[in-house]
């Protein structure tokens, strides 16, 4: 599998440790996908293209480089949260997930990869927003809520977040 990472490593300037973490993450994801399907994307090529590289593209922009605190809403199998937590070990990631099998998966991955910058929040986004237990620079989501739903909720129901 490591051979498949050579162009990815070069394109995103990944360290050997990051490559090892991504390989471990993807291997575990594929294994768990056989048991309880945390993602519909199950081929190695699909995971590399649609989960890993798709997420890593944001690292090529200036959108998140100066931000520190991230929330991945509906993290599911850890995309984009886990992928970015590996890439940015100096940043903090909260992975919001409500489904027990996915919560267990995320906690297992975090433990296996020894990610000190990740925390799974086991309640829904609205509860998180109402309680605001953490400062947030960036909200990330891929499929759980639309941008309009997030913005409507934050602007209308919650004045704790500074959205600029």
C-alpha positions as CSV (number, residue, x, y, z in Angstrom):
1,X,0.0,0.0,0.0
2,X,2.9,2.3,0.7
3,X,3.7,2.6,-3.0
4,X,0.3,4.2,-3.6
5,X,1.2,6.9,-1.2
6,X,4.3,8.1,-3.0
7,X,2.5,10.7,-5.2
8,X,0.3,11.7,-2.3
9,X,3.3,12.1,0.0
10,X,5.0,14.3,-2.6
11,X,1.9,16.4,-3.5
12,X,1.0,17.1,0.2
13,X,4.5,17.1,1.6
14,X,3.7,14.3,4.1
15,X,6.1,13.0,6.7
16,X,6.9,9.3,7.1
17,X,5.0,9.3,10.4
18,X,1.9,10.8,8.6
19,X,2.1,8.2,5.9
20,X,2.2,5.5,8.5
21,X,-0.8,7.0,10.3
22,X,-2.8,7.3,7.1
23,X,-2.0,3.7,6.2
24,X,-3.1,2.5,9.7
25,X,-6.2,4.6,9.5
26,X,-7.2,3.3,6.0
27,X,-6.4,-0.3,6.9
28,X,-8.6,-0.1,10.1
29,X,-11.3,1.7,8.1
30,X,-11.4,-1.1,5.5
31,X,-11.4,-3.8,8.2
32,X,-14.2,-2.1,10.1
33,X,-16.1,-1.4,6.9
34,X,-16.5,-5.2,6.5
35,X,-18.2,-5.4,9.9
36,X,-20.5,-2.5,10.1
37,X,-20.0,-0.2,7.1
38,X,-18.9,3.2,8.5
39,X,-18.5,4.5,5.0
40,X,-20.0,3.6,1.6
41,X,-16.6,4.1,0.0
42,X,-14.8,0.9,0.6
43,X,-12.2,0.4,-2.1
44,X,-8.6,1.5,-1.5
45,X,-8.7,3.7,-4.6
46,X,-12.0,5.3,-3.5
47,X,-10.8,5.9,0.0
48,X,-7.5,7.5,-1.2
49,X,-9.3,9.7,-3.8
50,X,-12.6,10.6,-2.1
51,X,-11.6,10.6,1.5
52,X,-7.9,11.3,1.8
53,X,-7.0,13.4,-1.2
54,X,-10.3,15.2,-1.3
55,X,-9.8,16.3,2.3
56,X,-6.1,17.1,1.9
57,X,-6.9,19.6,-0.9
58,X,-8.0,22.1,1.7
59,X,-4.4,22.1,3.1
60,X,-3.2,23.6,-0.2
61,X,-5.3,26.8,0.5
62,X,-4.9,29.5,3.1
63,X,-8.4,28.9,4.5
64,X,-7.4,27.0,7.6
65,X,-3.7,27.4,8.0
66,X,-4.0,30.1,10.7
67,X,-6.9,28.5,12.5
68,X,-6.5,26.3,15.5
69,X,-9.8,24.8,16.7
70,X,-12.0,22.7,14.4
71,X,-15.3,20.9,14.8
72,X,-16.2,18.1,12.3
73,X,-20.0,17.9,12.4
74,X,-21.2,14.3,11.7
75,X,-17.7,12.9,11.6
76,X,-18.8,9.4,10.7
77,X,-15.7,7.5,9.6
78,X,-13.5,10.5,10.5
79,X,-13.6,12.5,7.3
80,X,-12.5,15.2,7.3
81,X,-11.6,15.4,11.0
82,X,-9.2,12.4,11.4
83,X,-7.5,13.1,8.1
84,X,-6.9,16.7,9.0
85,X,-5.9,15.8,12.6
86,X,-3.1,13.7,11.2
87,X,-2.0,16.4,8.8
88,X,-2.2,19.1,11.5
89,X,-1.0,17.6,14.8
90,X,-0.7,21.1,16.3
91,X,-4.4,21.9,15.8
92,X,-7.4,20.7,17.9
93,X,-10.3,18.7,16.5
94,X,-13.7,17.9,18.0
95,X,-15.5,15.1,16.1
96,X,-19.3,15.4,16.6
97,X,-21.0,12.0,16.1
98,X,-24.2,10.5,17.5
99,X,-24.2,7.0,16.1
100,X,-22.7,4.5,18.6
101,X,-20.9,2.3,16.0
102,X,-19.3,5.4,14.5
103,X,-18.4,6.8,18.0
104,X,-16.7,3.6,18.8
105,X,-14.9,3.6,15.5
106,X,-13.6,7.1,16.0
107,X,-12.5,6.5,19.6
108,X,-10.7,3.3,18.4
109,X,-8.9,5.2,15.6
110,X,-7.9,8.0,17.9
111,X,-6.4,5.5,20.4
112,X,-4.7,3.4,17.7
113,X,-3.1,6.5,16.1
114,X,-2.4,8.1,19.4
115,X,-4.0,11.4,18.2
116,X,-3.7,13.8,21.2
117,X,-5.5,16.5,19.2
118,X,-8.9,14.8,18.8
119,X,-11.9,14.4,21.0
120,X,-15.2,12.7,20.1
121,X,-18.3,14.7,21.2
122,X,-21.1,12.2,21.5
123,X,-24.1,14.5,21.2
124,X,-25.6,16.3,18.2
125,X,-24.5,19.6,16.7
126,X,-27.4,21.6,18.2
127,X,-26.5,20.4,21.7
128,X,-22.9,21.3,21.0
129,X,-23.8,24.7,19.8
130,X,-26.1,25.4,22.7
131,X,-23.6,24.3,25.3
132,X,-20.6,25.8,23.5
133,X,-18.1,23.9,25.7
134,X,-15.2,24.7,23.3
135,X,-14.0,27.7,21.3
136,X,-14.3,27.0,17.6
137,X,-12.5,28.6,14.6
138,X,-13.8,26.4,11.8
139,X,-16.8,24.1,11.4
140,X,-16.3,21.2,8.9
141,X,-18.9,18.9,7.5
142,X,-19.3,16.8,4.5
143,X,-22.7,15.2,4.5
144,X,-24.5,15.7,7.8
145,X,-25.8,19.3,7.6
146,X,-26.0,21.8,4.9
147,X,-24.1,25.1,5.2
148,X,-27.4,26.9,5.4
149,X,-28.6,24.7,8.3
150,X,-25.4,25.4,10.2
151,X,-25.4,29.1,9.6
152,X,-29.1,29.5,10.4
153,X,-28.7,27.7,13.6
154,X,-25.6,29.7,14.7
155,X,-27.0,33.0,13.7
156,X,-30.6,32.6,14.9
157,X,-30.3,30.4,18.0
158,X,-26.8,31.0,19.3
159,X,-24.8,34.2,19.8
160,X,-21.8,32.4,21.4
161,X,-19.9,32.0,18.1
162,X,-18.2,34.8,16.4
163,X,-19.0,34.2,12.7
164,X,-17.2,36.6,10.4
